[in-house]
Amino acid sequence: MKVSDAIVEFGFDCKVRKLSEKTVANYLKQLRYIQKYLNDEFQITEIEEIKKDTSRNAQPQTSRT
């Protein structure tokens, strides 16, 4: 399944559950940011391409001093 299709389906599910329009809009905005990041950094467009290591690489690196 394409990431974009999953985002659309999630938005529909949120509306069916009667979440507020602002909440749904915020969720979708955040998911589109993630979608863009996955596409730009890893060329991922399909949900099945996302692996555990992908999410580890997406976390900000912090240095410990």
KAKAZI-V244310 format. One line per field, one symbol per residue. ss: DSSP state (H for helix, E for strand, L for the rest). phi: phi as a letter, one per 30 degrees, with the letter a starting at -180 (. if undefined). A space follows every 10 residues. Layout:
ss: ???
phi: ???
//
This chain:
ss: LEHHHHHHHH HHHHHHLLLL HHHHHHHHHH HHHHHHHHHH HHLLLEHHHL LHHHHHHHLL LLLLL
phi: .deddddddd ddeddddidd edddddeddd ddddeddedd dbhcbceddd cedddddddd dcccc
//
